[in-house]
């Protein structure tokens, strides 16, 4: 292939990712996953010299994407809206994954034609989970890119040991992007140890650099985390993961949902596991990571954020195998009918997968009325709430980032140590099981910001109902009683004092917020 032909082979999937990714963003009314805004608040606080904190003066690790937070903090120093910057970065890493996958496809099918080298990227670019991650504003696309690049480098390390050392650096970055990067590295190193050429001693010597680099990074980081936050794992892990048989059932349901939402395309490639050839190393790496990760997700109960973001790093290499299987049925793939069949399959996967993607919440499809209500909540807190007010909230990210003058008590425990470490049974959506109403009430928050199952808001003793949304089940309550002197430091660090008087009376939100 000429340089122009290679460029076109990448350009078509890249164009599809941009189109489908932006359509997903519009479907969310330009809102990002609420967890993305949590990272933004940490990044903004760090950029402003407040440390890696959710609320200034409180050390809680409510994020799992350290490198993402640090990169965003650099952009926050430039006063760039991180909601915009993160989408650009997510899209850039998604396009980077397509470039790396094209390189993998060329190595897996060195005698192939343009369709053989384009089809894996085409199938990835039309997967709903991948498209949503491309504009999610979260670290998902960056993590997927780093994992895929690490797999490629380890395979190339069979011929040149320098690539193994580079893989160690890449997997270290993947670990800082998500803790599961260490798991991805362990799986890849195990595959190389068991399947590459040479004696066991030679293979161990060749893989030693990646094990030493990543192992040292993990040990140092866990030590620093324990010294700074007081725990070996992120607070989010304690808040979300509850082991038990119900958790396994939730994990099984989530995995089934992933396969329905476009993940079914990884299944035909299993046929390539028995075949020898240039594609075999990539096929082994892809399905080893897929199988291991599915077991992990089964044990921890899957995930709540929609569009199955945890599965994005698992897609690329199995799709290379699936493409190889499909092209065996389509012939060499150079004829027009073969190209039409390949493109039709890719578009069918997108349409069919979208039908089964979880599209019933602000994390997936967003009702325009929800966007209006959330904008009104934000306007209310920006306009009415005095600086330093303590707000108990369920969805903390959006209001937490755009109203950083508030102290936010996370009622689902992502940024609260007490709630995160509760011993409860799973009974709600993943990550929303832990809730302590008595604990929240004991903090006597100035405001309470909650979601309801219906538009009928309940009364809260000691609080005025500022305004329930007439559009969407969101309500804001205001404390109407005064705090005593003994409550001056309630729910805040000892160096900070609460406002004893109740917040000012609520005014109705201004009509006509932007969509």
C-alpha positions as CSV (number, residue, x, y, z in Angstrom):
1,X,0.0,0.0,0.0
2,X,1.1,3.5,-0.7
3,X,1.2,6.2,1.9
4,X,-2.0,7.6,0.5
5,X,-3.7,4.3,0.6
6,X,-2.6,3.7,4.2
7,X,-3.8,7.1,5.2
8,X,-7.2,6.4,3.6
9,X,-7.3,3.1,5.5
10,X,-7.1,5.0,8.8
11,X,-9.1,8.0,7.7
12,X,-12.4,6.1,7.1
13,X,-12.6,4.6,10.7
14,X,-11.4,7.9,12.1
15,X,-14.1,9.8,10.4
16,X,-16.7,7.4,11.7
17,X,-15.4,7.8,15.2
18,X,-15.7,11.6,15.0
19,X,-19.2,11.4,13.6
20,X,-20.6,8.7,16.0
21,X,-18.7,10.2,18.9
22,X,-20.2,13.6,18.4
23,X,-23.7,12.1,17.9
24,X,-23.3,10.4,21.3
25,X,-22.3,13.7,22.8
26,X,-25.3,15.4,21.3
27,X,-27.5,12.6,22.6
28,X,-26.2,13.4,26.1
29,X,-27.2,17.1,25.5
30,X,-23.4,17.9,25.6
31,X,-23.2,16.6,29.2
32,X,-20.4,14.3,30.2
33,X,-20.5,11.3,32.5
34,X,-20.9,12.8,36.0
35,X,-17.7,11.0,37.1
36,X,-15.8,13.1,34.6
37,X,-16.7,16.3,36.4
38,X,-15.4,14.7,39.6
39,X,-11.9,14.4,38.1
40,X,-12.3,18.0,36.8
41,X,-12.8,19.3,40.4
42,X,-9.7,17.4,41.6
43,X,-7.7,18.8,38.7
44,X,-8.9,22.4,39.3
45,X,-8.2,22.2,43.0
46,X,-4.7,20.8,42.3
47,X,-4.1,23.6,39.8
48,X,-5.1,26.2,42.4
49,X,-2.7,24.9,45.0
50,X,-5.3,23.0,47.1
51,X,-3.8,19.6,46.6
52,X,-5.4,16.5,45.2
53,X,-8.6,17.1,47.2
54,X,-12.3,17.1,46.6
55,X,-13.0,19.6,49.4
56,X,-10.0,21.7,50.4
57,X,-8.4,20.4,53.6
58,X,-10.0,16.9,53.2
59,X,-7.8,14.1,51.8
60,X,-10.1,11.6,50.0
61,X,-9.1,9.8,46.8
62,X,-12.3,10.1,45.0
63,X,-10.7,9.4,41.6
64,X,-9.1,6.4,39.9
65,X,-7.3,8.3,37.1
66,X,-4.3,10.0,38.5
67,X,-2.5,10.8,35.2
68,X,-5.8,12.1,33.7
69,X,-6.3,14.4,36.7
70,X,-2.7,15.7,36.4
71,X,-2.9,16.4,32.7
72,X,-6.2,18.2,33.2
73,X,-4.7,20.2,36.0
74,X,-2.1,21.6,33.6
75,X,-5.0,22.8,31.3
76,X,-6.8,24.2,34.3
77,X,-3.8,26.4,35.0
78,X,-4.5,27.9,31.5
79,X,-8.1,28.5,32.6
80,X,-9.5,26.2,29.9
81,X,-12.9,24.7,30.5
82,X,-12.0,21.1,31.3
83,X,-15.3,19.8,29.9
84,X,-14.1,21.0,26.5
85,X,-10.5,20.0,26.9
86,X,-11.3,16.5,28.1
87,X,-13.5,15.8,25.1
88,X,-10.8,16.8,22.7
89,X,-8.3,14.6,24.6
90,X,-10.7,11.7,24.6
91,X,-11.2,12.0,20.9
92,X,-7.5,12.3,20.2
93,X,-6.7,9.1,22.2
94,X,-9.5,7.3,20.3
95,X,-8.0,8.3,17.0
96,X,-4.6,7.2,18.3
97,X,-6.0,3.7,19.1
98,X,-7.2,3.5,15.5
99,X,-3.7,4.3,14.2
100,X,-2.1,1.7,16.5
101,X,-4.8,-0.9,15.5
102,X,-4.0,-0.3,11.9
103,X,-0.3,-1.1,12.6
104,X,-1.4,-4.2,14.4
105,X,-3.7,-5.3,11.5
106,X,-0.8,-4.8,9.0
107,X,1.5,-7.0,11.1
108,X,-1.3,-9.6,11.7
109,X,-2.0,-9.8,7.9
110,X,1.2,-8.9,6.1
111,X,-0.1,-10.2,2.8
112,X,-3.5,-8.5,3.2
113,X,-5.1,-5.8,1.2
114,X,-6.6,-2.5,2.2
115,X,-9.8,-4.1,3.6
116,X,-7.8,-6.6,5.7
117,X,-5.9,-3.7,7.3
118,X,-9.0,-1.4,7.6
119,X,-11.7,-3.8,8.8
120,X,-10.5,-4.0,12.5
121,X,-10.5,-0.3,12.8
122,X,-13.9,-0.1,11.0
123,X,-15.5,-2.5,13.5
124,X,-13.9,-0.7,16.4
125,X,-15.0,2.7,15.1
126,X,-18.6,1.7,14.9
127,X,-18.8,0.0,18.3
128,X,-21.2,2.1,20.5
129,X,-19.0,1.8,23.7
130,X,-15.9,3.0,21.8
131,X,-17.8,5.9,20.2
132,X,-19.2,7.1,23.5
133,X,-15.7,6.9,25.2
134,X,-14.4,9.0,22.4
135,X,-16.4,12.0,23.6
136,X,-17.0,11.0,27.3
137,X,-14.4,13.3,28.8
138,X,-13.1,10.4,30.9
139,X,-9.8,8.5,30.9
140,X,-11.3,5.5,29.1
141,X,-10.0,6.3,25.6
142,X,-6.5,7.1,27.0
143,X,-6.4,3.9,29.0
144,X,-7.5,1.9,25.9
145,X,-4.9,3.5,23.8
146,X,-2.1,2.7,26.3
147,X,-3.1,-0.9,26.8
148,X,-3.3,-1.5,23.1
149,X,0.1,0.2,22.6
150,X,1.6,-1.9,25.4
151,X,0.4,-5.1,23.8
152,X,1.9,-4.1,20.4
153,X,5.2,-3.2,22.0
154,X,5.5,-6.5,23.9
155,X,4.9,-8.5,20.7
156,X,7.5,-6.4,18.9
157,X,9.8,-7.1,21.8
158,X,10.1,-10.6,20.6
159,X,12.5,-9.3,18.0
160,X,13.9,-6.2,19.7
161,X,14.3,-6.1,23.5
162,X,14.2,-2.3,23.5
163,X,10.4,-2.5,22.8
164,X,10.0,-4.4,26.1
165,X,11.4,-1.5,28.1
166,X,9.1,0.8,26.2
167,X,6.2,-1.4,27.0
168,X,7.1,-1.1,30.7
169,X,6.9,2.7,30.4
170,X,3.6,2.5,28.6
171,X,2.0,0.1,31.0
172,X,3.2,2.3,33.9
173,X,1.3,5.2,32.3
174,X,-1.7,2.9,31.9
175,X,-1.6,2.0,35.6
176,X,-1.5,5.7,36.5
177,X,-4.5,6.2,34.1
178,X,-6.5,3.4,35.7
179,X,-5.3,0.9,38.4
180,X,-6.3,-2.0,36.1
181,X,-3.3,-1.1,34.0
182,X,-1.3,-3.3,36.4
183,X,-3.7,-6.2,35.7
184,X,-3.4,-5.6,31.9
185,X,0.4,-5.7,32.2
186,X,0.4,-8.9,34.2
187,X,-1.8,-10.6,31.7
188,X,0.3,-9.5,28.8
189,X,3.6,-10.5,30.5
190,X,2.0,-14.0,31.2
191,X,1.0,-14.4,27.6
192,X,4.5,-13.5,26.5
193,X,6.1,-15.9,29.0
194,X,3.9,-18.8,27.9
195,X,3.8,-18.3,24.2
196,X,7.0,-16.6,22.9
197,X,10.0,-18.5,21.7
198,X,13.1,-19.3,23.7
199,X,13.8,-21.2,26.9
200,X,12.0,-20.2,30.1
201,X,15.1,-18.5,31.3
202,X,15.5,-16.5,28.1
203,X,11.9,-15.4,28.2
204,X,12.1,-14.4,31.8
205,X,15.2,-12.4,31.2
206,X,13.6,-10.7,28.2
207,X,10.4,-9.8,30.2
208,X,12.2,-8.7,33.4
209,X,12.4,-5.0,32.4
210,X,8.6,-4.6,32.0
211,X,8.0,-6.5,35.3
212,X,10.5,-4.5,37.2
213,X,9.4,-1.1,35.8
214,X,5.7,-1.6,36.4
215,X,6.2,-3.4,39.7
216,X,8.3,-0.6,41.1
217,X,5.9,2.0,39.9
218,X,3.0,0.2,41.6
219,X,4.8,-0.3,44.9
220,X,5.9,3.4,45.1
221,X,2.5,4.7,44.1
222,X,0.6,2.5,46.7
223,X,3.1,3.6,49.3
224,X,2.5,7.3,48.5
225,X,-1.3,6.7,48.4
226,X,-1.2,5.1,51.8
227,X,0.9,7.9,53.2
228,X,-1.3,10.7,51.7
229,X,-4.8,9.2,51.9
230,X,-4.4,6.5,54.5
231,X,-5.7,3.6,52.4
232,X,-4.1,1.1,50.0
233,X,-6.9,1.4,47.4
234,X,-8.8,4.4,46.0
235,X,-11.9,5.5,48.0
236,X,-14.0,4.8,44.9
237,X,-13.2,1.1,45.1
238,X,-14.5,0.9,48.7
239,X,-17.5,2.9,47.7
240,X,-18.5,0.8,44.7
241,X,-17.3,-2.8,45.2
242,X,-19.3,-5.1,47.4
243,X,-18.4,-8.8,47.1
244,X,-21.1,-11.4,47.3
245,X,-23.4,-13.6,45.1
246,X,-25.6,-10.6,44.2
247,X,-22.5,-8.8,43.0
248,X,-21.7,-11.8,40.7
249,X,-25.3,-11.7,39.3
250,X,-25.0,-8.0,38.6
251,X,-21.6,-8.6,36.9
252,X,-23.1,-11.4,34.7
253,X,-26.0,-9.1,33.7
254,X,-23.5,-6.3,32.9
255,X,-21.3,-8.6,30.8
256,X,-24.4,-9.9,28.9
257,X,-25.4,-6.3,28.2
258,X,-22.0,-5.6,26.8
259,X,-22.2,-8.4,24.3
260,X,-25.7,-7.2,23.2
261,X,-24.5,-3.6,22.8
262,X,-22.0,-4.5,20.1
263,X,-19.6,-6.7,22.1
264,X,-20.9,-9.8,20.2
265,X,-18.4,-9.1,17.5
266,X,-15.5,-10.3,19.6
267,X,-16.9,-13.9,19.5
268,X,-16.2,-15.0,15.9
269,X,-12.5,-14.3,16.4
270,X,-12.3,-17.1,19.0
271,X,-11.9,-19.4,15.9
272,X,-8.5,-17.9,15.3
273,X,-7.0,-19.1,18.6
274,X,-6.2,-22.5,17.0
275,X,-4.6,-21.0,13.9
276,X,-0.9,-20.3,13.5
277,X,0.5,-17.3,11.7
278,X,1.5,-13.7,12.1
279,X,-1.8,-12.8,13.8
280,X,-1.5,-15.4,16.6
281,X,0.4,-13.3,19.1
282,X,-2.1,-10.5,18.9
283,X,-5.0,-13.0,19.1
284,X,-3.6,-14.6,22.2
285,X,-3.1,-11.2,23.9
286,X,-6.5,-10.0,23.0
287,X,-8.5,-13.0,24.3
288,X,-6.3,-13.5,27.4
289,X,-7.0,-9.9,28.4
290,X,-10.7,-10.2,27.5
291,X,-11.2,-13.4,29.5
292,X,-9.3,-12.2,32.6
293,X,-11.1,-8.8,32.6
294,X,-14.5,-10.5,32.3
295,X,-13.7,-12.5,35.3
296,X,-12.7,-9.4,37.2
297,X,-15.8,-7.5,36.1
298,X,-17.9,-10.5,37.1
299,X,-16.4,-10.5,40.7
300,X,-16.8,-6.8,41.2
301,X,-20.3,-6.6,39.7
302,X,-19.6,-4.8,36.4
303,X,-20.0,-1.1,36.4
304,X,-22.8,1.5,36.7
305,X,-21.6,4.1,34.2
306,X,-23.4,3.4,31.0
307,X,-22.1,2.4,27.6
308,X,-19.8,-0.2,29.1
309,X,-16.7,1.9,29.3
310,X,-14.7,-0.8,31.1
311,X,-14.8,-3.0,28.0
312,X,-13.3,-0.5,25.6
313,X,-9.7,-1.7,26.1
314,X,-10.8,-5.3,25.5
315,X,-12.2,-4.7,22.0
316,X,-9.2,-3.9,19.6
317,X,-7.3,-7.2,19.4
318,X,-10.3,-9.6,19.4
319,X,-11.7,-7.5,16.6
320,X,-8.5,-8.1,14.6
321,X,-9.2,-11.8,15.1
322,X,-12.8,-11.4,14.1
323,X,-11.8,-9.5,11.0
324,X,-9.5,-12.3,10.0
325,X,-12.3,-14.8,10.4
326,X,-14.7,-12.7,8.4
327,X,-12.3,-12.3,5.5
328,X,-11.9,-16.0,5.3
329,X,-15.6,-16.2,4.4
330,X,-15.5,-13.1,2.2
331,X,-12.4,-14.1,0.3
332,X,-9.4,-11.8,0.1
333,X,-11.8,-8.9,0.5
334,X,-10.6,-6.9,-2.5
335,X,-13.9,-7.1,-4.4
336,X,-16.7,-4.6,-4.1
337,X,-19.2,-7.2,-2.6
338,X,-16.7,-7.9,0.1
339,X,-16.3,-4.3,1.0
340,X,-20.0,-3.7,1.0
341,X,-20.5,-6.7,3.3
342,X,-17.8,-5.4,5.7
343,X,-19.2,-1.9,5.8
344,X,-22.8,-3.2,6.3
345,X,-21.7,-5.3,9.2
346,X,-20.0,-2.4,10.9
347,X,-23.0,-0.1,10.5
348,X,-25.4,-2.9,11.6
349,X,-23.3,-3.3,14.8
350,X,-23.6,0.4,15.6
351,X,-27.4,0.5,15.0
352,X,-28.1,-2.8,16.8
353,X,-25.6,-2.1,19.6
354,X,-27.2,1.3,20.3
355,X,-30.6,-0.4,20.8
356,X,-29.2,-2.4,23.7
357,X,-26.8,0.2,25.1
358,X,-28.1,1.5,28.5
359,X,-29.8,4.7,27.5
360,X,-32.0,5.7,30.4
361,X,-29.9,8.0,32.6
362,X,-27.7,11.1,32.6
363,X,-24.8,8.8,32.0
364,X,-26.2,7.5,28.7
365,X,-29.0,9.2,26.8
366,X,-30.0,12.5,28.4
367,X,-33.5,13.7,28.4
368,X,-33.4,17.4,27.4
369,X,-35.6,18.2,30.4
370,X,-32.9,16.7,32.6
371,X,-30.3,19.1,31.1
372,X,-32.6,22.1,31.8
373,X,-33.1,21.0,35.4
374,X,-29.4,20.4,36.0
375,X,-28.6,23.9,34.5
376,X,-31.2,25.4,36.9
377,X,-29.7,23.6,39.9
378,X,-26.3,24.9,38.9
379,X,-27.5,28.5,38.4
380,X,-29.2,28.3,41.8
381,X,-26.0,27.3,43.6
382,X,-23.9,29.8,41.7
383,X,-26.3,32.6,42.4
384,X,-27.8,31.8,45.8
385,X,-25.4,29.6,47.9
386,X,-22.9,31.5,50.0
387,X,-19.3,30.5,49.6
388,X,-18.3,27.5,51.8
389,X,-21.9,26.2,52.1
390,X,-22.1,22.5,52.8
391,X,-24.2,20.7,50.2
392,X,-25.2,17.1,50.5
393,X,-25.6,15.8,47.0
394,X,-26.1,12.5,45.1
395,X,-24.7,13.4,41.6
396,X,-21.8,15.5,42.8
397,X,-19.7,15.9,39.7
398,X,-21.5,18.5,37.5
399,X,-22.4,20.9,40.4
400,X,-19.1,20.2,42.1
401,X,-17.0,21.3,39.2
402,X,-18.9,24.4,38.2
403,X,-19.7,25.5,41.8
404,X,-16.3,25.0,43.4
405,X,-17.1,27.6,46.1
406,X,-19.2,24.9,47.8
407,X,-18.2,22.1,50.0
408,X,-19.8,18.9,48.7
409,X,-20.8,16.0,50.8
410,X,-21.1,13.0,48.5
411,X,-24.1,11.0,49.6
412,X,-23.0,8.0,47.6
413,X,-19.6,7.9,49.2
414,X,-17.2,8.3,46.2
415,X,-15.6,11.3,48.1
416,X,-16.6,10.4,51.6
417,X,-14.6,7.8,53.6
418,X,-17.3,7.0,56.1
419,X,-20.0,6.1,53.5
420,X,-17.4,4.3,51.3
421,X,-16.4,1.9,54.1
422,X,-20.0,1.0,55.2
423,X,-20.7,-2.7,55.3
424,X,-23.9,-3.2,53.4
425,X,-25.4,-5.6,50.9
426,X,-25.8,-4.7,47.2
427,X,-29.3,-3.5,46.6
428,X,-29.2,-0.7,44.0
429,X,-27.2,0.2,40.9
430,X,-23.5,-0.3,41.0
431,X,-21.8,2.4,43.0
432,X,-25.1,3.5,44.6
433,X,-25.5,0.9,47.2
434,X,-23.9,2.7,50.1
435,X,-26.0,5.4,51.8
436,X,-26.2,6.6,55.4
437,X,-29.1,9.0,55.9
438,X,-28.4,9.4,59.7
439,X,-24.8,10.2,59.0
440,X,-25.8,12.8,56.4
441,X,-28.3,14.3,58.7
442,X,-25.8,14.6,61.5
443,X,-23.7,16.9,59.4
444,X,-26.6,19.3,59.2
445,X,-25.8,20.4,55.6
446,X,-26.8,23.8,54.4
447,X,-28.4,22.4,51.3
448,X,-29.6,19.0,50.1
449,X,-29.6,18.2,46.4
450,X,-31.4,14.9,45.5
451,X,-33.0,13.0,42.7
452,X,-36.4,11.4,43.0
453,X,-38.2,8.5,41.4
454,X,-41.1,10.9,40.6
455,X,-41.8,14.7,40.5
456,X,-43.4,14.4,44.0
457,X,-40.7,15.7,46.4
458,X,-41.0,14.7,50.0
459,X,-40.8,17.0,53.0
460,X,-37.5,17.1,54.9
461,X,-37.7,18.2,58.6
462,X,-35.9,21.4,59.3
463,X,-35.5,22.2,55.6
464,X,-37.4,24.3,53.1
465,X,-38.1,22.9,49.7
466,X,-36.5,25.5,47.5
467,X,-38.0,24.3,44.3
468,X,-38.8,20.9,42.9
469,X,-38.2,20.7,39.1
470,X,-41.5,20.8,37.2
471,X,-39.6,19.1,34.3
472,X,-37.4,16.4,36.0
473,X,-37.3,14.8,39.4
474,X,-34.7,17.0,41.0
475,X,-35.2,18.9,44.3
476,X,-33.1,21.3,46.3
477,X,-33.6,21.9,50.1
478,X,-32.4,24.7,52.3
479,X,-31.6,24.5,56.0
480,X,-33.9,26.9,57.8
481,X,-32.6,26.5,61.3
482,X,-29.5,28.1,62.9
483,X,-26.4,26.0,64.0
484,X,-25.1,26.3,67.5
485,X,-21.5,27.1,68.4
486,X,-20.8,23.4,68.9
487,X,-21.7,22.9,65.2
488,X,-19.2,25.5,63.9
489,X,-16.8,22.8,62.6
490,X,-19.5,20.2,61.8
491,X,-18.7,18.4,58.5
492,X,-15.6,20.6,57.7
493,X,-12.0,20.5,58.8
494,X,-11.1,22.1,62.1
495,X,-9.4,25.0,60.3
496,X,-12.7,25.9,58.7
497,X,-15.8,27.3,60.3
498,X,-19.4,26.8,59.2
499,X,-21.9,29.6,58.7
500,X,-24.2,29.3,61.7
501,X,-27.1,31.3,60.3
502,X,-29.3,29.5,57.7
503,X,-28.7,30.2,54.1
504,X,-30.7,33.0,52.5
505,X,-34.3,32.2,51.5
506,X,-34.5,30.5,48.1
507,X,-35.6,32.5,45.0
508,X,-37.2,30.8,42.1
509,X,-34.8,29.8,39.3
510,X,-34.7,32.1,36.4
511,X,-36.7,30.8,33.4
512,X,-35.3,29.7,30.1
513,X,-31.9,28.2,30.8
514,X,-29.8,27.1,27.9
515,X,-30.2,23.6,26.5
